[in-house]
Amino acid sequence: MDRLRQYLNKVKPNFEKGGRLHLLKSFFDGMETFLYVPNETSQAGANVHDPIDSKRIMSIVVLALMPAMLFGMYNVGYQNYLAAGTLADASFWEIFFFGFFAVLPKILVSYVVGLGIEFAWAQWKGEEIQEGYLVSGIIIPLIIPVTTPLWMLALACAFAVIFVKEIFGGTGMNIFNVAIGARMFLFFSYPSCMTGDTIWVARNQIFGLGNTLPDTMTAATPLGEIGQGILPDASIADMITGFIPGSIGETSVIAIAIGAVILLITGIASWKTMLSVFVGGISAACLFEALDMSMIPWYEHLVLGGFCFGAVFMATDPVTSARTETGKYIYGFIIGLLAVVIRVMNPGYPEGMMLAIFFGNMVAPTIDYFVVQKNINKRMKRGIANK
């Protein structure tokens, strides 16, 4: 590492103003801060610095996403071999590597397109590269069907980075979650590739692994079956472990729970937001079950679709969620409530979590405003009473 540090110090003047590679200064700064802690200090004013910076926050979130991503890769292969009727003849590694090679191009496209735009934007503006897309770049491939074409994913990533993030000022300034923006772009622009029962199983043979399945083969998700008025045949055990059709990283409750533990232990995510999402979902699900309007028990709403993934990794986004402590309870409750309401009341859109988080992001600043105003009014009344 010392040799790497010495090499970076040697070539750094080439990227400074006046150097022959100064046009790539933002790129060099991004690589340097990714490898090493910046040695710059504040030049003026009183400043208090947190011991953990945004780069390390993003790194921990990416680490927390690894269990969901790795299981998602395995499940992609599992669903392929299951649909082909050759699951019993396939080894663990054959199943995993089929999914690995099916998912890897999506992750690469997401990062290449998203980070490419980030680098270009930072260089154009003469600013430092921000680390926010490190998380969004891996979440976006995990919340889409495995059959999503790479060109669609590239368009979605470009749209999300430019119109959901950079146009508002970059990391920390965006109103809506970047991954939600990409998912909504795909859903409303190419609905036939985001919904239905023909998009959840990878069909093409990959490097000699798996099977080439016919385009007519179908495998509806449990929520998709509910939307069609059919009771899902998946067991509660399959729903929790994740061996069901669905978006790449959203099926396994166990894998998502491991990520939640990492986020909570490190203090990266708010347990208040996370808990209140589940409380809101349970409240709505129990109400619909009591009114005999739900086809499934209340607890199945929590383990199906993107509910757990959204509650753990997306509703807790510190940039787009509520920031006041009381507001976090309200914000999370609204998201959980809306997710189940959309599922039950709109059979044509059985998921619900995406729109719920979008509307939650929309009202988060308003929630914080009223919480702060309430505290201000309370203190003013206390001050008047003490005079």
PEPE-V140659 format. One record per residue. RES is the residue in one letter. SS is DSSP state (~ for helix, > for strand, _ for the rest). OMEGA is omega in radians with two decimals (none if undefined). Layout:
res = (RES RES)
ss = (SS SS)
omega = (OMEGA OMEGA)
This chain:
res = (M D R L R Q Y L N K V K P N F E K G G R L H L L K S F F D G M E T F L Y V P N E T S Q A G A N V H D P I D S K R I M S I V V L A L M P A M L F G M Y N V G Y Q N Y L A A G T L A D A S F W E I F F F G F F A V L P K I L V S Y V V G L G I E F A W A Q W K G E E I Q E G Y L V S G I I I P L I I P V T T P L W M L A L A C A F A V I F V K E I F G G T G M N I F N V A I G A R M F L F F S Y P S C M T G D T I W V A R N Q I F G L G N T L P D T M T A A T P L G E I G Q G I L P D A S I A D M I T G F I P G S I G E T S V I A I A I G A V I L L I T G I A S W K T M L S V F V G G I S A A C L F E A L D M S M I P W Y E H L V L G G F C F G A V F M A T D P V T S A R T E T G K Y I Y G F I I G L L A V V I R V M N P G Y P E G M M L A I F F G N M V A P T I D Y F V V Q K N I N K R M K R G I A N K)
ss = (_ ~ ~ ~ ~ ~ ~ ~ ~ ~ ~ ~ ~ ~ ~ _ _ _ _ _ _ ~ ~ ~ ~ ~ ~ ~ ~ ~ ~ ~ ~ ~ ~ _ _ _ _ _ _ _ _ _ _ _ _ _ _ _ _ _ _ ~ ~ ~ ~ ~ ~ ~ ~ ~ ~ ~ ~ ~ ~ ~ ~ ~ ~ ~ ~ ~ ~ ~ ~ ~ ~ ~ ~ ~ ~ ~ _ _ ~ ~ ~ _ _ ~ ~ ~ ~ ~ ~ ~ ~ ~ ~ ~ ~ ~ ~ ~ ~ ~ ~ ~ ~ ~ ~ ~ ~ ~ ~ ~ ~ ~ ~ ~ ~ ~ ~ _ _ _ _ _ _ _ ~ ~ ~ ~ ~ ~ ~ ~ ~ ~ _ _ _ _ _ _ _ ~ ~ ~ ~ ~ ~ ~ ~ ~ ~ ~ ~ ~ ~ ~ ~ ~ ~ ~ _ _ _ _ _ _ _ _ _ ~ ~ ~ ~ ~ ~ ~ ~ ~ ~ ~ ~ _ ~ ~ ~ _ _ _ _ _ _ _ _ _ _ _ _ > _ _ > _ _ _ _ _ _ _ _ _ _ _ _ ~ ~ ~ ~ ~ ~ _ _ _ _ _ _ _ _ ~ ~ ~ ~ ~ ~ _ _ _ _ _ _ _ _ _ _ _ ~ ~ ~ ~ ~ ~ ~ ~ ~ ~ ~ ~ ~ _ _ _ _ _ ~ ~ ~ ~ ~ ~ ~ ~ ~ ~ ~ ~ ~ ~ ~ ~ ~ ~ ~ ~ _ _ _ _ _ _ _ ~ ~ ~ ~ ~ ~ _ _ _ ~ ~ ~ ~ ~ ~ ~ ~ _ _ _ _ _ _ _ _ _ _ ~ ~ ~ ~ ~ ~ ~ ~ ~ ~ ~ ~ ~ ~ ~ ~ ~ ~ ~ ~ ~ _ _ _ _ _ _ _ ~ ~ ~ ~ ~ ~ ~ ~ ~ ~ ~ ~ ~ ~ ~ ~ ~ ~ ~ ~ ~ ~ ~ ~ ~ ~ ~ ~ ~ ~ ~ ~ ~ _ _)
omega = (3.11 3.12 3.11 3.11 3.12 3.13 3.12 3.10 -3.11 -3.06 -3.06 3.14 3.12 -3.09 3.11 -3.13 -3.09 3.11 -3.07 3.12 -3.06 3.11 3.14 -3.09 -3.13 3.12 -3.14 3.12 3.13 3.13 -3.12 -3.13 3.05 -3.10 -3.04 3.04 3.13 -3.13 3.13 3.11 3.14 -3.07 -3.09 3.06 3.09 -3.08 3.04 -3.07 3.06 -3.13 3.12 -3.12 -3.06 3.14 -3.13 3.04 3.14 -3.14 3.13 3.11 3.09 3.09 3.14 3.14 -3.06 3.12 3.13 -3.13 -3.11 3.09 3.12 3.08 3.13 -3.09 3.06 3.08 -3.14 -3.12 3.11 -3.12 3.10 -3.14 -3.13 -3.14 -3.11 -3.09 -3.09 -3.09 -3.06 3.08 3.12 -3.07 3.06 3.13 -3.09 -3.07 3.02 3.12 3.14 -3.11 3.06 -3.07 -3.05 3.13 3.13 3.10 -3.14 3.12 3.14 -3.11 -3.12 -3.12 -3.08 -3.14 3.09 3.10 3.10 -3.14 -3.12 -3.13 -3.14 3.13 3.12 -3.12 -3.10 -3.10 3.06 3.07 -3.12 -3.00 -3.02 -3.06 3.08 3.12 -3.13 -3.09 3.10 3.12 -3.07 3.11 -3.09 -3.08 3.11 3.05 -3.10 -3.11 3.13 3.13 -3.09 -3.13 3.07 3.12 3.12 3.10 -3.12 3.13 3.12 3.12 -3.07 -3.11 -3.06 -2.96 3.13 -3.05 -2.98 -3.11 3.10 3.12 3.09 -3.09 -3.14 -3.11 -3.08 -3.13 -3.07 3.09 -3.04 -3.14 3.07 3.10 3.11 -3.13 3.12 3.08 -3.14 -3.06 -3.07 3.12 -3.09 -3.05 -3.11 3.12 -3.12 -3.12 -3.14 -3.07 -3.12 -2.99 -2.97 -3.10 3.10 -3.01 -2.99 3.08 -3.06 3.11 3.11 3.14 3.04 -3.01 3.03 -3.03 3.12 3.14 -3.12 3.14 -3.11 3.09 -3.08 3.02 3.07 3.11 3.07 3.10 3.11 3.11 3.10 -3.14 -3.12 3.06 -3.13 3.14 3.09 3.11 3.11 3.10 3.10 3.12 -3.10 3.14 3.05 -3.14 3.13 3.06 3.13 3.07 -2.91 -3.02 -2.99 -2.94 -3.00 3.08 -3.12 3.14 3.13 3.12 3.08 3.08 3.13 3.12 3.12 -3.12 -3.10 3.13 -3.13 3.13 -3.12 -3.12 3.14 3.09 3.14 3.10 -3.08 -3.13 -3.07 3.04 3.14 3.11 3.10 3.11 3.13 -3.13 -3.13 -3.11 3.12 3.12 3.14 3.10 3.11 3.11 -3.14 3.14 -3.12 -3.11 -3.08 3.09 -3.06 -3.06 3.13 3.06 -3.07 -3.05 -3.14 3.07 -3.07 -3.07 -3.11 -3.12 3.13 -3.13 -3.04 -2.95 -3.02 3.09 -3.10 3.10 -3.04 -3.11 -2.99 3.13 3.08 -3.07 3.07 -3.06 3.08 -3.14 3.13 3.10 -3.11 -3.12 -3.14 3.14 3.13 -3.12 3.14 3.13 -3.10 -3.11 -3.12 3.11 3.13 3.13 -3.02 -3.02 -3.11 -3.12 3.13 3.11 -2.97 -3.07 3.04 -3.02 -3.11 -3.14 -3.14 3.12 3.10 3.12 3.06 3.06 -3.08 -3.05 -3.10 3.12 3.12 3.10 3.14 -3.13 -3.10 3.08 3.13 3.13 3.11 3.12 3.11 3.14 3.13 3.14 3.11 3.11 3.12 3.13 3.12 -3.13 -3.10 3.13 none)
